[in-house]
């Protein structure tokens, strides 16, 4: 466009033509203009496509890296961060970044190039117009600087106001059954409306700031048009410029005025995108969970520990033990979820022999689930130690016992030695194969064999898609029993030396419970088993039972010794209450 405007001015005024265009006819100028236009179209297309692809790839890589690192943050992070805030990072903030850092960013750089080119061409046409152009550009820059703090503040406040309504919506969706049973639909809907209204008010406030900023820029652009017209008339009237040069300069001024305004409006949008980058960067740079490292596929070097190719190859084959079962040793364990909270486990000590089947009982709040959290090293252990086959988990920092660096098994290998069946089965949206074999390690034959062993063979044969059968989010298209049995099949495939069952039979039908009990007696007979059970009858066949009370070990003995005393204590406390 700039080249065309210059060629048109040379065509109209032979006096300003360079030597190589001095003898050009009108037909030749038309051909030249057509060629320049076609070349410009091709170059702009290539530039925009290439820039958009590179930008989209870069932002996608940023998203992948943030996701990778967030998945390796400590459980404390997920406990303290509202769901809506995390969702906003990966939806709203990422959306703002992606919308700008593609075609729009290519446009932004094109505007910068145009402005520089226009300034040069305006200077060639008439130095007076260049001075006017630079003066107005400076004023608009000052206006942008004056508005910048308010725009940043409003955009950050807008982004922060979005997460509460998203959190509330997510919590309502998860608890919709309870909300309807207790007839609290109106209450939750009203609360969502209030939160959403606050967000919309903040959005309107931000839009008003942007409108006011745009209005100021528009006023300066109008003033530039007026000043350009007056200056052009004066220059021609005094003979200091030709009509052609004034026409060229005026055309570039008209184009540049709109470009300057667009440039600073794009800068305002760029600020919004950078706010999103800033918020994603906050997650990107957080410390990982102690003991975890990044895989070799991680791209950004931010000081986080990472595995080497040799480490990954070695650890994929490494096991805590080559035996079918493993011992567990817990000594003087004191555990709490945060430093300002009370101890939930206080001086817990016990030992489970390899191949032993141990039940855990205790009232709600006694520390049963917290003990499982500690066994998997999901939270920081401040005092005491946990060892599997005599080895602790290698976590960063100092050992809890003697203040020296903790040497032990890699955390991923340590956790892989324990299979976990929870009270609420964990299934993901995806195929049956993906839910059974998360790492893609097993053949179809082994997967189907695992389903047969947990008595899901007939159910599987009814699925026309076989292992490609789609499982909905949280397994909503399955019954509670089917979900739990799929988790059991996954546990069988993991082939871990330790199996942990946390209230796995509390919410299933008697037939499924029978299969799970059979699993503990047959499938896992040669493994170490740790079973938390609501029904005491499921613990009768355990070798020993650990009784937890208020975060301490009350008793650890044979079932026939512990269970009657525990049942009596429960009955006595229930009678008193």
N, C-alpha and C positions, 0 to 999 in steps of 0.2 A: 504493500500500500504506500509506504514512504517513497520507495523507488519510483512507483508510478506517478505520484504527485510531482516529484522532481522532474521526471521526463515530460510530463504535461506542461510544466512551466517553461522548460527549454524549448518545447515545440511551439509554445505561444510566443516566446520572446527569444528570437535568434541571437540577441546580444549576449545572452548568458550561456549560450551553448559552448561546450568544450570543443576542441579542434576536431575530434573524431566524429562529432555529430553535426559539424558545420554544414555539410552538403546533404543531410538527410531530407528526403521528401516526406510529405504527409503519409503516403502509403507505407514508407519504411518505418515511420514512427508508430503507425498502427500495428505493424508486424512486431516491432520491438516491444511495444506495450503488451501485446498478446503473449509473447514469449516470456517476458518478465512475470506476467500474471500467472501463467501456467507453472513456471519454475517456483514462484512463491507458494502456490497452492500445494505443490508436491512437497516442498520443504517443510511447510507448516504441518501438513498431514503426518509426515514422517516424524517430525519433532513431537507432536502431540501424542501420537500412538506410542512412540518409544518412551517418552517421559512418563506417560500414564502407566505403562507396563512396569517400568522400573520402580515408580512410586508405589504402585499397588503391591508389588513383590516385597518392597522394603517394609511397608506397613504390615503386611501379612506376617513377615518374619518377626517384626516387633511383637505382634499379637501372640505368635507361637512361643516366643521367648518368655513373654510375661506369663503365659499359661504354664509353660514348663516350670518356671521358678515358683509360681504360686502353688503348684501342686506339691512342691517340696518345702513349703513353709510349715512352721510348727503348728500343732493343734491349738495352741494358745491363740494364735492369730485368728483362726476360724471361730474360736469361742468368743473373742472380743470384737470381731468385725461384724456389723449387721449384714444380713444376707443381701439386703437392697444395695448396700454400698459396693459389695463385691460384684453384684449383677450389673450395677451402673458402670463400673470400670470396664467390663467386658461387653457392654452393649452401647450405652449412650456415649461414654467417653471415646470408645473405640470408633463408633459411628461418626462422631465429629471429626476425628483424625482422618478416617478413611475418606470421608466426603471431600476434604480439602486436599489431601496429599495424593492427588490423582490428576484428573483433567483440570480442576481449578488451580492447582499449584502450577501446572504448565502455563495456564493463562496468566498467573501472577508474574512468573518470570518473563513471559512474553511482553507484559505491560512494562516491566523494568527496561527490557531491551528497546521497546518502542519509545519510551521516554528519553532514554539516552540518545537514541538516533534522532528524535525530534529536536532535542536541544541543540545537537550539532547542526542540523539542517536549518533551524531557526537562526542560529548564529551566522551561518553562511548567507542567509537571505538578508538579515538586518540585525546588527548587534543590539539596537535599542529594544527590539522585541525579545531577544534573549535575556536581557536584563529584567524586563517585565515578567517573563516566564519564570525565571529563577526566584524573583521576589515573591510572586504569588505561591510558588511551590514551597518556599520557606515558611510563609504564613500558614499554609495548610499543614505543614509538618508541625508547626508550633501548636496549632489547634488539635492535631492528633495527640501530641504529647500531653496537652492539658486534659484531654478526655481519657487517656490511656489508663490511669489508675482506677477511675470509676468503672470503665468497661471491664477491666480485669476483675475488680471486686464483684461486680454484678454477675459476671459469667461464673465465677467460682461459687458464689452464693446460689446461683441457679442450679449448677451441677450438684451441689450438696443437698439442695431441697428436693431433688428427684429421688434419692435413695429411700427416705422414710416411707413414701407411698408404695414403692416397689417391695420393700421389706414386708409391709403390712399385707399387701396383696399376696405375696408368696406364703406368708404365715396363714392367711385365711384359706388359701387353696389347699394347704396341707391339713388344716384342721376343719375342713368343711363339714365333716360328719358331726363332730362335737358341736359346732356352731348351730347346725340345724336341730340336733337333738335338744339342745338347751334353749332353742328359740332366740338366738342372738344375731340373726341375720341382719336385722335393722341396725343394731349397735355397731357391728363391724362395717356395714355399708356406710353408715354415717361417718365413722372414723376415717374410712378411705376417702370419702368425699371431702372431708376437712383437709386431709393431707394433700389431696390432689389439688384442691382449691388454692392452698398455700403455694404449691408448685406453679400453678397457672398465674397466680398473682406475681410471683417472682419472675416468671417468664415475660409477663406483660411489662413489668418494670424494666427488665433488660431490653426488651424491644423498644421501649420509650427512649432509653438512653441511646440506643443505636439510631433511632429516628432523629433525635436531636443532633447527634453527631453528623448524620448524613445531611441534615438541613443546614448546618454550619458550613459544611463542605460545598453544598450547592450554592449557598450565598456567595462564597468566595469565587466559585466558578463563574457566576453571573457578573461579579465585579470585574473579573479578568476579561470577559467578553467586552464589557463596556470600555474598559481602559484600552484594550487592543484596538477597538474601532476608533476611539479618539486619537490614539497615537498614530494609527495608520493614516488618518485624514491629515494630521499635522505634518507627517513626514512627506507625503505626496505634495501637499500645498507648499511646503518650503523647499521642495526639490531635492530632498535628502534621500529619497528612495523612489524607484520606479513603481508603476502600478503593478507590474508582474511580480516584482520582489515582495511588495506588500501583500499581494494576493497569496503568494506561496507561504509567506510568514504567517499571514492570518489563518490560512487553512491548517497549518501545523499547530498554531495556537489553539484553534477550535478543537482539533483532535487531542492535543496534549492536555487541554483543560479537563476534558472528560476522563482522559487516562489518569491524570493526577488524582482526581476525585475517586476514580475506581481503585487506584493503587492504595490509597489510605483506607478505603472501605474494605478492600481485601486484607489489608494489614489488621484491621479489626477482627475479621474472620480468622485470620492466621493466629491471632491471640487466643481465640476460642479453641482452635485446634491444638495449640501449644499447651493450653490448660489441660486438655485431654492427654497429651503426651506426658505432661508433668505428673498427672495422676497415675498413669500407667508406669511411668518411671519409678514412682514410689514403690510399687510392688516389685518392679524389676530388680531393684537394688537392696531389698530387704534381706536380712540374713536367713539362710536356709535352716531347716531343722538340724540341730546338732547331730552329726554322724552321717547325714545325707550328702551326696555329691551329685554334680550334674553329669549327664552322659556326654560322650564324645560328640554327639550331634549338636550340642549347645553352641551357638554362634558368637555370643557377646562375651567379651572378657571383662568382667566386673569384679574380679577378686574372689568369686565363689570357688570353692574346691570342686574339682571335676576328676572323673576317672580317665585313665589312659586307655588306649585300645587294648593293651595287654591286660590291664586290670579288669575290663569288662569281660574279656574272653575267659580269664581265670575265675572270676567270681560267678559267672554263669554256670560253672561246673562245680563250684565249691559247696560243701555241706558242713553243717556243724558236727555231724557224726555220720559214719557209714553204717551204723546200726539202725534197726527199724524203729528204735525208741531212744529217747534222750532223757537224761536226768535234769531236774530243775532245783536250783538252790537259791533261796531267798534269805538274806541275813540282815537284821536290824534295819529293815526298810521303813523309812519315813517319807511320806508322799503327800503332796497337796497340789491343787490346781493353779495356785498363784501364791506369791510370797505374802500377800495381805490376807490370805484365807487360812482357816484352821487346818490342822493335819487331818486327812481322811484315812491314812494308814500310819500307825504310830508304833514303831518298833516291831514290825512283823518279821518273824523268823520261822521258816519251815523248810523241809527238804522232801522232794518227790523223787523216788527212784525210777530209773528207766523201766518203762513197761507197766508202771503202776497206774491204777485207775483211782483218781481222787475226786471226791465231791466237795463242793463248797456251799455252806449254808450260813444264814444270818438274816436278821431283819433288814428291811429297807433302810439304807443309810449306813449299814455296818461296814461297807467298803468292798463288797464282792466285785462289782463292776470296776471299781477303781483299781483293784488288784490286777484285773485283766489289762486295763489301760497301762498299768506300770509294767506288766510282763512284756508287753509289746513295745515298751519304751516310747509311748506316744507323747509323754510329757517328761519334763526334766525331773530327775530323781535327785533330791538334795542330799539325802543321807542313806547309807546302806548300799547293798549291792544285789544284783540278780545275775545268776550265771546259768547257762545251759551247757551241759556237758563240761562244766568247769570253766567256761569262757563267758566273760561279759560282752556286752555290745560295745564296739569301739565308737565312742561319741567324742566330739570335740570338747575341749575344756579340761578340767581337772577331775580325777577320780574322787568319788564321794568318801573313800575310805582313808587313803593315805596321802592325798594331795599331789599325786604325780600323774602325768598323762595316762589316760586309760587305754591300755593295750588290750585288744580283744578282737572278736569277729566283726567283720563289716556289718553295718546295721541292716543292709538289705538281705544278707545271708542269714543273719540272726533272726529277722522276722520271717523269712521264708521257711524256717524250721518249725513254725507253728501254723497250723490250719485253724480257721476260725469259723464257727457257725453261730450266728447271732440270733437274738430273739426276733428281730425284724430282718428278714432275708434281704440281702443287697443284690438286686438285679438291675441291669442297665438297658437302655433302649438300644436294640441291635438284634443280631441274629442269635439263635440258640447256641451256635458254635462259639460266637464271641463271648457269650456269658459263661460257657463252660470252660473255655480255653482262652484266657485273657491274653496270653503271650504267644498263641499260635504254635504250641509245642507238640500237640498230640495228633495222631491219625484219626480218621473217621471211625475206624474199628474200635479204638480205645474209648472214644467219646460215647459211642453207642453201648459199649460194654458197661461203662460207668452208669449210664441211664438204666440199663437192665438190672444192675446190682441193687439200685435203690428203688426197684419196682416201678419205674417209669417207662418200661419197655412198651407196654400196650398203648400208653398215652403218646409216645413218640411215633409209633406206627400209624397213628391216626392223623399225624401232621403230614399233609401232602408235600410240604416244602422241605421235610427232613431237617437237617441241621441248619438250613437257611430260614427256618421258621422265625418270624419276627417276634421278639419279646418287647412289649411296650414298657414305657418308663415305670420303674419300680415293680415290673412284672404284673401290671394291672390286669392283663388278660389271662392270668393264671389264678388258681385258687391258693389260699394260704399254704395248704399242704404241698401243692405242686412247687411253689416257690421255695419252700424249705427243703424239699427233696432235691431240687436242682442245685441248691447250695451244698447239699450233702454230696451229690455227684461231683461237684467242683472240688470239694474237700478230698474226695477219694483220689482224684486225678493229681492233686498237689503232692500226695505221697509224703507228707511231712511227718517227722518222728513224734511231734506233739500235736494233739488235737484238743482244741478249746471249744467247749459248747456253753454258751451263755444264755440260759433260759430258753433253749432251742425248742422245747416241747410245750411252752406255756400258752401258745395261741394256735394250736393245730388240732385236728380231729384225732380220735383214738387210733384210726388205721395208720395215719402218718406217724403218730407217736410210736406205734409198734415197730415201724420200719426204722425209726431213729434209734430206738432202744436196741433193736437187732444189730444196728450198725456199731453201737458201742460194744456189743458183746461178741460180734463176729468180725466185721470189717476192720475194726480198730483194736482187735484183741491183742495185737503185738505192738501197739503204740502206747505212748504215755498219754493218758486222758485226764483232762481237767474239766469237770462238769459243774456248772452252776444250775441248780434245778429248783423250780418252785414246788413241784410235787416230790415230797420226800421219798415216795415209793420208788422213784427212778434211781435213788442213790443206794438202795439196799445192797446191790451187787458190787459196790465200790470196794476197793481194798481198804481205803481210809477216808474219813470225812474231816474237813477243816471247818471249824466253827469260828466265824468272825463276829466280834461284838465291839461296836464303837471303834472300829479301826485297829483292834488288837486281836491276837489269837486267844480265843477262850479255851479251845480244846482241839486236839488233832489226834484222832484215834480211829479204831474200827467202827463201822456203821452201827453195830449193835450196842456200842458203848455211847456214841455221840448222839445218835438220832433220838432215842428216848428222852435223854436229858434236854435236848434242844426243843423237842415237842412239849415237854413239861414246862420249860421256861416260857415258851411262846404262849401256852395256855394260861399260865399264871399272869403274865403281863397283859394278856387280852382281858382276863377276868378283872384285874385291877383297874384297867382303863375303862 
